[in-house]
Amino acid sequence: MLAITTKTLERNRKLPSQRRSWNVWLGLLLGALGLIHVASMSASAVAELPHILAALTVLIPLTMFGVVMRSPWPEALALVLLGVINITLT
């Protein structure tokens, strides 16, 4: 039993935890910022349903891809694309 516990502890030390990865948290923060941006577009009645759906279609998959890849760059790209969608509204 002690040998299994020791092996488990050694394996856990070698693998970085998702809770400790700052890139994952940064990506989730950027995803939340994008969601706030989409919600503000919706609440201010600037964007209609197709624009909101396009923004969510960009934001959700890129945020999930960034979390899986442990990189904040897909979320940054999603925010840029949300900006482009917002510019096309005016």
N, C-alpha and C positions, 0 to 999 in steps of 0.2 A: 504494500500500500504506500509506503514511504517512497519507494522508487518511482511509482507512477506519479505521485505528487511532485517529486523533484523534476521529472521529465516534463511535466506539464508547466511548471514554473519556468524552466529553461526555454521551452518553446514560446511561452508568452512574453518572455523578455526579448526574444529575437524578432517576433512579429510586432510591428507597430500597431498600437490600438487605434481604432477609428476615433475614439474619444480624445486621443492625444494629438491627432493630426490637425494642425492649424489650417492646412489647405482645405480640409473638409469643412471646418467651421466657417472659414472665409467664403467658401462656395455657397454654403447654406445661407450665410448672411447676404451675399449678393443675390441669391434667389429670392430671399424675403424682400429685399429692396425692390427687385423687379416686380414682385407680387403687389407691393404697396403702390408702385408706379401704375400698374394695370388697374388696381382698384381706384386710384385717383382719376385715371382717365375715364373710368366707368362712372364714378360718382359725379364728376363735373359735366357729364353728358357730352363730352367732346367726341368720344369714340362710340361708334355704334357696334352692334353685335358682331359683325364680321371682323372688325378691327380687334375687338377684345378676344375673340376666338383665335385669330392669327397670333396675337401676342402670347396667349396661353399655350398655343401649339409650339411656339418657339421656346418659351420660358421653361415649361415643365420638362420636356425631354433633355434639354441642354443642362438643366440643373441636376437631373438624375445622372446623366452621363458624367458630369463633373464630380459628383460624389463617388461614383463607382471608380473613376479614374484617379480620384484624390488630387484633383487639379482645379484651381479656381478659374482657369482660362475659358472653359465653355460657358460659365456663368457670365463672365465679362463680355463674351461675344453675344450672349443673350441680351444683356443690357444695351449693347450697341444696336442690336437689331430692334429692340423695343424703342430706342430713340429714333431709328429710321421709320418705324411704324407711326410714331407720334408726329414726326415731321410731315409724313404724307397726309396727315389729317388736316393740316392747315393749308 
